[in-house]
Amino acid sequence: MLKTAEHIKPKYLVDEKGHKTAVVMNIKDYQNLMEFIEDLGDAYDLVKAEKKATGFTPYEKFRKEWLKP
């Protein structure tokens, strides 16, 4: 489960001028963040598919037509 941003404590690498150049974070937080991003992508794909769909076939009808023994 992704923690809220307040619970993630990243550390920053800075250049000689003090500009942030990289982020260092706990590996578990990173893994959770990557999983959350993947879930967001899946949700976006589902929304796109639902908007694009012109109709749905009930499962039983699909099963009778496509899964014939």
C-alpha positions in Angstrom: 0.0 0.0 0.0 1.4 3.4 -1.0 2.0 5.7 2.0 0.9 9.3 1.8 3.6 11.7 0.6 4.0 12.9 4.2 5.2 9.4 5.3 7.8 9.0 2.5 11.0 10.7 3.5 13.2 11.0 0.4 16.7 12.3 0.6 18.1 14.5 -2.2 21.5 14.6 -3.8 22.5 18.1 -4.8 25.1 19.6 -7.1 27.8 22.1 -6.0 25.3 24.9 -6.4 22.8 23.2 -4.2 20.3 22.2 -6.9 18.6 18.9 -6.4 19.8 16.4 -8.9 18.6 13.0 -7.6 16.3 11.4 -5.1 17.2 8.6 -2.7 14.4 6.7 -1.0 13.7 3.6 0.9 13.5 0.6 -1.4 10.1 -0.5 -0.1 8.7 3.0 -0.7 10.1 2.9 -4.2 8.5 -0.5 -4.9 5.2 0.7 -3.6 5.4 3.8 -5.7 6.2 1.8 -8.8 3.2 -0.5 -8.1 1.0 2.5 -7.6 2.1 4.0 -10.9 1.4 0.7 -12.7 -2.1 0.5 -11.1 -2.8 4.1 -12.3 -1.8 3.0 -15.8 -4.1 0.0 -15.7 -7.0 2.2 -14.4 -6.3 4.7 -17.3 -6.3 1.9 -19.9 -9.6 0.6 -18.5 -11.3 4.0 -18.7 -10.0 4.4 -22.3 -11.4 1.0 -23.2 -14.7 1.7 -21.6 -15.0 5.0 -23.6 -14.0 3.3 -26.8 -16.3 0.2 -26.4 -19.4 0.2 -28.6 -21.0 -2.8 -26.9 -20.4 -5.8 -24.7 -21.4 -9.4 -25.1 -22.8 -11.2 -22.1 -20.4 -13.9 -20.9 -22.9 -16.7 -21.4 -23.4 -15.7 -25.1 -19.7 -15.4 -25.6 -19.1 -18.8 -24.0 -21.7 -20.5 -26.3 -20.3 -18.9 -29.5 -16.5 -19.0 -28.8 -15.9 -21.8 -26.4 -17.6 -24.6 -28.3 -16.3 -28.1 -27.4 
